[in-house]
Amino acid sequence: MPTELLFRDDAYLTETPATVVAINERGGIELDRTVFYATGGGQPGDAGILVRSDGTEITIGTAIYNPEDKSRILHVPLEGQGTPAVGETVTAKLDWERRLKRMRIHTALHLLSVVLPYPVTGGAIGDSGDGRLDFDIPEGGLDKAELTEKLGALVAKNAAISERWITDEELDANPGLVKTMSVKPPRGSGRVRLVSIEGIDLQPCGGTHVRNTAEIGAVVVTDVEKKGKQNRRVRIALVS
Protein backbone atom coordinates (compact mmCIF):
# COMPACT_ATOMS: atom_id res chain seq x y z
CA MET A 1 0.00 0.00 0.00
CA PRO A 2 1.40 3.47 -0.86
CA THR A 3 2.65 5.65 1.99
CA GLU A 4 0.28 8.52 2.77
CA LEU A 5 2.40 11.63 2.04
CA LEU A 6 1.10 14.19 4.52
CA PHE A 7 3.74 16.77 3.51
CA ARG A 8 2.12 17.03 0.08
CA ASP A 9 -1.01 18.57 1.59
CA ASP A 10 0.56 20.42 4.54
CA ALA A 11 4.30 21.16 4.55
CA TYR A 12 3.92 22.72 8.02
CA LEU A 13 2.77 19.50 9.69
CA THR A 14 5.70 18.59 11.97
CA GLU A 15 4.53 15.29 13.44
CA THR A 16 2.00 12.50 13.05
CA PRO A 17 1.04 9.21 14.66
CA ALA A 18 1.78 6.32 12.31
CA THR A 19 1.90 2.56 12.16
CA VAL A 20 4.99 0.56 11.20
CA VAL A 21 4.00 -1.56 8.20
CA ALA A 22 7.39 -3.03 7.22
CA ILE A 23 11.12 -3.13 7.97
CA ASN A 24 13.40 -3.85 5.02
CA GLU A 25 16.59 -5.91 5.08
CA ARG A 26 18.72 -2.80 5.68
CA GLY A 27 16.63 -1.57 8.58
CA GLY A 28 14.60 1.01 6.65
CA ILE A 29 11.32 1.65 8.44
CA GLU A 30 8.14 1.93 6.39
CA LEU A 31 5.15 3.72 7.95
CA ASP A 32 1.58 3.88 6.73
CA ARG A 33 1.78 7.71 6.73
CA THR A 34 4.55 10.26 7.13
CA VAL A 35 5.50 13.93 7.41
CA PHE A 36 9.05 13.10 6.24
CA TYR A 37 9.91 14.30 2.73
CA ALA A 38 11.86 11.63 0.84
CA THR A 39 14.97 12.55 -1.14
CA GLY A 40 14.05 13.70 -4.64
CA GLY A 41 14.12 16.60 -7.08
CA GLY A 42 17.29 18.02 -5.56
CA GLN A 43 15.76 18.23 -2.06
CA PRO A 44 17.31 15.97 0.62
CA GLY A 45 15.19 13.63 2.69
CA ASP A 46 14.03 14.85 6.08
CA ALA A 47 15.65 13.93 9.40
CA GLY A 48 13.95 13.59 12.77
CA ILE A 49 12.83 10.94 15.25
CA LEU A 50 10.30 8.19 15.69
CA VAL A 51 8.95 8.13 19.23
CA ARG A 52 7.86 4.68 20.40
CA SER A 53 4.99 4.03 22.80
CA ASP A 54 7.42 3.50 25.69
CA GLY A 55 8.96 6.94 25.08
CA THR A 56 12.22 5.72 23.54
CA GLU A 57 13.35 7.43 20.33
CA ILE A 58 14.72 6.19 17.02
CA THR A 59 16.80 8.86 15.29
CA ILE A 60 16.09 9.05 11.55
CA GLY A 61 18.94 10.34 9.39
CA THR A 62 17.02 10.63 6.15
CA ALA A 63 14.00 9.38 4.22
CA ILE A 64 14.12 7.77 0.78
CA TYR A 65 11.72 6.18 -1.66
CA ASN A 66 11.70 2.39 -1.57
CA PRO A 67 13.79 1.40 -4.64
CA GLU A 68 11.42 -1.52 -5.23
CA ASP A 69 8.25 0.57 -5.01
CA LYS A 70 8.51 4.34 -5.42
CA SER A 71 5.06 4.84 -3.87
CA ARG A 72 6.45 3.87 -0.45
CA ILE A 73 8.88 5.76 1.80
CA LEU A 74 11.61 4.29 3.97
CA HIS A 75 12.78 6.11 7.12
CA VAL A 76 16.49 5.35 7.47
CA PRO A 77 17.70 5.24 11.10
CA LEU A 78 21.21 6.18 12.18
CA GLU A 79 23.49 3.34 13.23
CA GLY A 80 22.87 1.79 16.62
CA GLN A 81 19.19 2.69 16.80
CA GLY A 82 16.50 0.35 18.01
CA THR A 83 14.09 -1.35 15.63
CA PRO A 84 10.32 -1.11 16.06
CA ALA A 85 8.02 -4.04 15.48
CA VAL A 86 5.73 -4.28 12.47
CA GLY A 87 2.30 -3.14 13.64
CA GLU A 88 3.74 -0.85 16.32
CA THR A 89 2.36 2.68 16.64
CA VAL A 90 4.95 5.48 16.70
CA THR A 91 4.97 9.26 16.44
CA ALA A 92 7.02 10.59 13.54
CA LYS A 93 8.57 13.99 14.34
CA LEU A 94 10.54 16.20 11.95
CA ASP A 95 13.74 18.10 12.61
CA TRP A 96 11.64 21.19 11.90
CA GLU A 97 14.43 23.79 11.91
CA ARG A 98 16.24 21.93 9.14
CA ARG A 99 13.05 21.38 7.13
CA LEU A 100 11.99 25.03 7.36
CA LYS A 101 15.34 26.21 5.99
CA ARG A 102 14.90 23.83 3.08
CA MET A 103 11.39 25.10 2.45
CA ARG A 104 12.59 28.72 2.42
CA ILE A 105 15.53 28.09 0.10
CA HIS A 106 13.49 25.82 -2.19
CA THR A 107 10.93 28.58 -2.66
CA ALA A 108 13.72 31.09 -3.26
CA LEU A 109 15.08 28.83 -6.02
CA HIS A 110 11.70 29.04 -7.75
CA LEU A 111 12.08 32.83 -7.67
CA LEU A 112 15.62 32.54 -9.01
CA SER A 113 14.23 30.68 -12.02
CA VAL A 114 12.05 33.73 -12.65
CA VAL A 115 14.94 36.19 -12.28
CA LEU A 116 16.91 34.05 -14.73
CA PRO A 117 14.34 32.79 -17.29
CA TYR A 118 16.59 30.16 -18.85
CA PRO A 119 16.37 26.36 -18.99
CA VAL A 120 17.40 24.78 -15.68
CA THR A 121 19.87 21.91 -16.09
CA GLY A 122 20.28 20.95 -12.43
CA GLY A 123 19.80 22.03 -8.86
CA ALA A 124 20.27 21.11 -5.22
CA ILE A 125 19.23 22.21 -1.74
CA GLY A 126 21.77 22.19 1.09
CA ASP A 127 21.43 21.83 4.85
CA SER A 128 22.71 25.28 5.81
CA GLY A 129 20.04 27.44 4.22
CA ASP A 130 21.73 27.30 0.84
CA GLY A 131 21.00 25.99 -2.62
CA ARG A 132 21.88 26.30 -6.28
CA LEU A 133 20.49 26.08 -9.79
CA ASP A 134 22.39 25.40 -13.01
CA PHE A 135 21.23 27.31 -16.07
CA ASP A 136 21.74 26.86 -19.79
CA ILE A 137 22.84 30.44 -20.51
CA PRO A 138 24.63 31.28 -23.77
CA GLU A 139 26.53 34.25 -22.32
CA GLY A 140 28.04 35.04 -18.93
CA GLY A 141 28.28 38.41 -17.26
CA LEU A 142 25.86 37.67 -14.41
CA ASP A 143 26.15 40.18 -11.59
CA LYS A 144 25.64 38.81 -8.07
CA ALA A 145 24.50 42.13 -6.60
CA GLU A 146 21.97 42.70 -9.38
CA LEU A 147 20.58 39.18 -9.07
CA THR A 148 20.32 39.57 -5.29
CA GLU A 149 18.39 42.81 -5.72
CA LYS A 150 15.94 41.22 -8.15
CA LEU A 151 15.44 38.23 -5.86
CA GLY A 152 14.78 40.55 -2.92
CA ALA A 153 12.18 42.46 -4.91
CA LEU A 154 10.24 39.25 -5.59
CA VAL A 155 10.47 38.14 -1.95
CA ALA A 156 9.09 41.53 -0.90
CA LYS A 157 5.95 41.06 -3.00
CA ASN A 158 4.42 38.98 -0.18
CA ALA A 159 3.03 36.64 -2.81
CA ALA A 160 0.90 33.71 -1.66
CA ILE A 161 2.11 30.21 -2.55
CA SER A 162 -0.27 27.35 -3.20
CA GLU A 163 -0.44 23.94 -4.84
CA ARG A 164 -2.90 22.32 -7.19
CA TRP A 165 -3.00 19.21 -9.34
CA ILE A 166 -3.37 18.83 -13.10
CA THR A 167 -3.56 15.74 -15.28
CA ASP A 168 -0.64 14.42 -17.30
CA GLU A 169 -2.57 15.42 -20.39
CA GLU A 170 -2.91 19.02 -19.18
CA LEU A 171 0.83 19.17 -18.59
CA ASP A 172 1.50 17.76 -22.06
CA ALA A 173 -0.67 20.55 -23.47
CA ASN A 174 1.40 23.16 -21.57
CA PRO A 175 5.06 22.08 -21.96
CA GLY A 176 6.28 25.60 -21.09
CA LEU A 177 5.44 24.90 -17.43
CA VAL A 178 8.46 22.59 -17.18
CA LYS A 179 11.66 24.58 -16.59
CA THR A 180 13.98 21.77 -15.60
CA MET A 181 15.79 19.89 -18.34
CA SER A 182 17.41 17.31 -16.03
CA VAL A 183 14.54 16.54 -13.64
CA LYS A 184 11.17 15.80 -15.16
CA PRO A 185 7.87 15.89 -13.23
CA PRO A 186 6.97 12.46 -11.84
CA ARG A 187 4.61 10.51 -14.06
CA GLY A 188 2.57 7.39 -13.56
CA SER A 189 -0.14 8.48 -11.13
CA GLY A 190 -2.07 10.34 -13.84
CA ARG A 191 -1.67 13.73 -12.21
CA VAL A 192 1.09 16.27 -11.58
CA ARG A 193 1.42 18.77 -8.72
CA LEU A 194 1.82 22.43 -9.65
CA VAL A 195 3.28 25.02 -7.29
CA SER A 196 1.96 28.54 -7.84
CA ILE A 197 3.62 31.73 -6.58
CA GLU A 198 0.81 34.21 -7.11
CA GLY A 199 1.46 36.50 -10.04
CA ILE A 200 5.07 35.33 -10.34
CA ASP A 201 5.58 31.67 -11.17
CA LEU A 202 3.84 28.38 -11.91
CA GLN A 203 5.69 25.10 -12.36
CA PRO A 204 5.49 21.38 -11.53
CA CYS A 205 7.22 20.49 -8.26
CA GLY A 206 6.86 17.78 -5.63
CA GLY A 207 8.92 19.55 -2.94
CA THR A 208 8.02 21.53 0.15
CA HIS A 209 7.61 25.32 0.15
CA VAL A 210 6.63 28.18 2.44
CA ARG A 211 3.16 29.73 2.18
CA ASN A 212 4.24 33.27 1.28
CA THR A 213 7.38 34.72 -0.29
CA ALA A 214 7.82 36.98 2.75
CA GLU A 215 8.63 33.86 4.80
CA ILE A 216 11.78 33.33 2.73
CA GLY A 217 13.42 36.32 4.40
CA ALA A 218 16.61 37.93 3.16
CA VAL A 219 18.46 35.88 0.55
CA VAL A 220 21.70 36.62 -1.27
CA VAL A 221 23.39 35.31 -4.42
CA THR A 222 26.71 34.03 -3.10
CA ASP A 223 28.42 32.82 -6.27
CA VAL A 224 28.12 32.45 -10.03
CA GLU A 225 30.27 29.67 -11.46
CA LYS A 226 31.04 28.82 -15.06
CA LYS A 227 30.52 25.06 -15.38
CA GLY A 228 30.71 24.83 -19.17
CA LYS A 229 30.40 26.84 -22.36
CA GLN A 230 26.72 27.53 -21.74
CA ASN A 231 26.28 26.38 -18.16
CA ARG A 232 26.23 28.79 -15.20
CA ARG A 233 25.79 27.59 -11.60
CA VAL A 234 24.14 30.22 -9.39
CA ARG A 235 24.34 29.72 -5.63
CA ILE A 236 22.08 31.42 -3.12
CA ALA A 237 21.84 31.43 0.67
CA LEU A 238 19.54 32.67 3.40
CA VAL A 239 21.00 35.59 5.34
CA SER A 240 19.61 34.22 8.61
Secondary structure per residue as TSV (DSSP state, phi and psi in degrees):
chain	resnum	aa	ss	phi	psi
A	1	M	-	360.0	135.5
A	2	P	-	-62.1	146.0
A	3	T	-	-69.4	135.7
A	4	E	E	-77.1	115.9
A	5	L	E	-92.5	88.5
A	6	L	H	-66.2	-27.7
A	7	F	H	-67.3	-20.4
A	8	R	H	-67.5	-33.9
A	9	D	H	-94.9	-27.5
A	10	D	-	-149.9	98.1
A	11	A	T	-70.9	-10.8
A	12	Y	T	-95.7	0.3
A	13	L	-	-76.0	117.1
A	14	T	-	-96.1	-16.6
A	15	E	E	-154.9	160.6
A	16	T	E	-159.2	144.3
A	17	P	E	-70.8	146.9
A	18	A	E	-154.3	163.1
A	19	T	E	-114.0	134.7
A	20	V	E	-73.1	121.6
A	21	V	E	-107.1	-17.4
A	22	A	E	-167.7	155.1
A	23	I	E	-127.9	123.9
A	24	N	-	-85.4	178.1
A	25	E	T	-65.8	-18.0
A	26	R	T	-99.9	7.0
A	27	G	-	89.9	5.7
A	28	G	-	-66.8	133.7
A	29	I	E	-102.9	121.4
A	30	E	E	-101.3	128.8
A	31	L	E	-110.3	160.7
A	32	D	S	-74.0	-22.4
A	33	R	E	-151.8	154.9
A	34	T	E	-155.5	153.1
A	35	V	S	-101.2	-2.4
A	36	F	-	-80.9	122.2
A	37	Y	-	-74.7	134.2
A	38	A	-	-93.2	142.9
A	39	T	S	-47.0	128.8
A	40	G	B	171.8	149.6
A	41	G	T	64.0	26.1
A	42	G	T	87.0	-4.4
A	43	Q	B	-103.0	126.2
A	44	P	-	-67.0	158.0
A	45	G	-	-70.1	150.5
A	46	D	-	-71.9	153.3
A	47	A	-	-111.4	166.6
A	48	G	E	162.1	-148.6
A	49	I	E	-139.7	155.6
A	50	L	E	-111.4	121.5
A	51	V	E	-97.6	121.8
A	52	R	-	-82.7	168.6
A	53	S	T	-64.2	-23.5
A	54	D	T	-89.0	3.8
A	55	G	S	93.2	-11.6
A	56	T	-	-72.2	155.1
A	57	E	E	-118.2	144.9
A	58	I	E	-113.7	116.8
A	59	T	E	-80.9	124.2
A	60	I	E	-100.1	123.6
A	61	G	E	-84.1	-31.5
A	62	T	E	-165.3	172.4
A	63	A	E	-129.2	139.3
A	64	I	E	-136.7	161.1
A	65	Y	E	-79.2	140.2
A	66	N	E	-60.4	119.6
A	67	P	T	-61.3	-19.9
A	68	E	T	-90.9	-15.3
A	69	D	E	-158.3	99.1
A	70	K	E	-69.4	-1.0
A	71	S	E	-89.2	-0.8
A	72	R	E	-122.8	143.7
A	73	I	E	-109.6	138.3
A	74	L	E	-107.8	132.0
A	75	H	E	-97.1	116.9
A	76	V	E	-96.8	110.9
A	77	P	E	-77.2	154.5
A	78	L	-	-68.8	162.7
A	79	E	T	-61.1	145.1
A	80	G	T	83.0	7.1
A	81	Q	-	-85.2	156.7
A	82	G	-	-71.5	168.0
A	83	T	-	-121.2	124.4
A	84	P	-	-75.4	166.3
A	85	A	-	-92.9	147.6
A	86	V	T	-60.9	131.7
A	87	G	T	97.5	-12.3
A	88	E	-	-72.3	144.1
A	89	T	E	-94.2	131.3
A	90	V	E	-131.0	169.3
A	91	T	E	-114.3	119.2
A	92	A	E	-89.2	122.3
A	93	K	E	-124.9	129.9
A	94	L	E	-77.2	153.1
A	95	D	-	-77.9	89.6
A	96	W	H	-66.4	-38.5
A	97	E	H	-59.6	-43.1
A	98	R	H	-66.7	-44.1
A	99	R	H	-61.6	-44.2
A	100	L	H	-62.1	-40.1
A	101	K	H	-60.0	-40.5
A	102	R	H	-66.5	-38.3
A	103	M	H	-63.9	-42.8
A	104	R	H	-64.6	-47.2
A	105	I	H	-71.4	-34.6
A	106	H	H	-61.9	-43.8
A	107	T	H	-65.1	-38.3
A	108	A	H	-63.3	-33.7
A	109	L	H	-67.0	-33.4
A	110	H	H	-61.2	-42.1
A	111	L	H	-66.1	-36.7
A	112	L	H	-61.7	-34.6
A	113	S	H	-70.6	-15.4
A	114	V	H	-86.4	-41.9
A	115	V	H	-61.2	-38.1
A	116	L	S	-116.4	89.8
A	117	P	-	-80.1	62.1
A	118	Y	S	-123.7	160.8
A	119	P	-	-58.4	136.4
A	120	V	E	-94.8	125.2
A	121	T	E	-103.3	-6.0
A	122	G	E	178.1	169.0
A	123	G	E	-175.4	161.3
A	124	A	E	-159.4	152.6
A	125	I	E	-116.6	129.6
A	126	G	-	-92.9	-174.9
A	127	D	S	-101.1	-1.2
A	128	S	S	-115.4	32.5
A	129	G	S	70.5	36.5
A	130	D	E	-134.5	163.2
A	131	G	E	-170.0	173.7
A	132	R	E	-153.0	155.4
A	133	L	E	-128.8	144.2
A	134	D	E	-105.2	132.9
A	135	F	E	-119.3	145.5
A	136	D	E	-88.2	93.0
A	137	I	-	-120.5	123.8
A	138	P	S	-67.9	-26.3
A	139	E	-	-131.8	151.7
A	140	G	-	-86.5	-140.9
A	141	G	-	79.7	24.1
A	142	L	-	-78.6	132.2
A	143	D	-	-102.7	120.9
A	144	K	H	-60.7	-43.9
A	145	A	H	-64.2	-40.6
A	146	E	H	-67.1	-42.5
A	147	L	H	-64.2	-41.0
A	148	T	H	-60.6	-41.8
A	149	E	H	-63.8	-42.3
A	150	K	H	-67.9	-38.8
A	151	L	H	-61.6	-45.4
A	152	G	H	-61.2	-35.7
A	153	A	H	-65.8	-36.6
A	154	L	H	-72.5	-40.2
A	155	V	H	-57.9	-41.5
A	156	A	T	-70.5	-8.1
A	157	K	T	-72.5	-10.1
A	158	N	-	52.0	43.7
A	159	A	-	-80.4	134.4
A	160	A	B	-71.2	146.9
A	161	I	E	-121.8	130.8
A	162	S	E	-143.7	168.6
A	163	E	E	-125.7	149.6
A	164	R	E	-150.9	166.5
A	165	W	E	-113.8	142.3
A	166	I	E	-128.9	164.1
A	167	T	E	-80.1	161.4
A	168	D	H	-56.6	-36.8
A	169	E	H	-66.8	-38.7
A	170	E	H	-64.7	-37.9
A	171	L	H	-66.6	-41.4
A	172	D	H	-60.1	-32.8
A	173	A	H	-78.3	-12.2
A	174	N	-	-131.7	65.4
A	175	P	G	-63.0	-21.1
A	176	G	G	-65.8	-14.1
A	177	L	G	-68.2	-26.8
A	178	V	-	-87.2	114.8
A	179	K	-	-96.6	-24.6
A	180	T	B	-88.7	128.2
A	181	M	S	-86.1	-28.7
A	182	S	S	-92.5	-30.8
A	183	V	S	-117.1	114.9
A	184	K	-	-94.6	150.9
A	185	P	-	-58.1	141.8
A	186	P	-	-63.4	133.7
A	187	R	-	-113.6	169.5
A	188	G	S	117.3	-30.0
A	189	S	S	-89.4	-10.1
A	190	G	S	92.0	-5.6
A	191	R	E	-144.7	157.3
A	192	V	E	-131.3	138.2
A	193	R	E	-87.9	126.2
A	194	L	E	-104.5	139.0
A	195	V	E	-108.9	123.6
A	196	S	E	-110.8	126.5
A	197	I	E	-106.3	108.1
A	198	E	T	-49.1	120.4
A	199	G	T	74.4	2.7
A	200	I	T	-124.4	-48.7
A	201	D	E	-153.9	151.6
A	202	L	E	-149.9	119.9
A	203	Q	E	-158.2	155.3
A	204	P	E	-67.8	138.0
A	205	C	-	-166.7	136.4
A	206	G	-	-102.4	4.5
A	207	G	S	-83.2	-173.3
A	208	T	-	-105.4	142.5
A	209	H	-	-140.7	161.6
A	210	V	-	-77.1	171.9
A	211	R	S	-90.3	-15.0
A	212	N	B	-151.9	142.7
A	213	T	G	-59.8	-28.0
A	214	A	G	-60.4	-27.1
A	215	E	G	-71.6	-15.4
A	216	I	G	-63.6	-40.7
A	217	G	-	79.8	-167.5
A	218	A	-	-70.8	134.2
A	219	V	E	-136.8	145.1
A	220	V	E	-130.9	144.6
A	221	V	E	-81.4	116.5
A	222	T	E	-94.4	-22.5
A	223	D	E	-164.2	149.8
A	224	V	E	-128.5	116.4
A	225	E	E	-112.7	142.6
A	226	K	E	-90.8	113.4
A	227	K	E	-105.7	0.4
A	228	G	E	173.7	179.8
A	229	K	T	-56.0	-40.7
A	230	Q	T	-125.3	21.2
A	231	N	E	-118.8	122.2
A	232	R	E	-120.3	127.1
A	233	R	E	-98.3	119.7
A	234	V	E	-110.6	121.6
A	235	R	E	-105.1	138.7
A	236	I	E	-130.4	161.1
A	237	A	E	-151.0	149.4
A	238	L	E	-72.9	142.2
A	239	V	-	-74.3	-35.1
A	240	S	-	-153.5	360.0
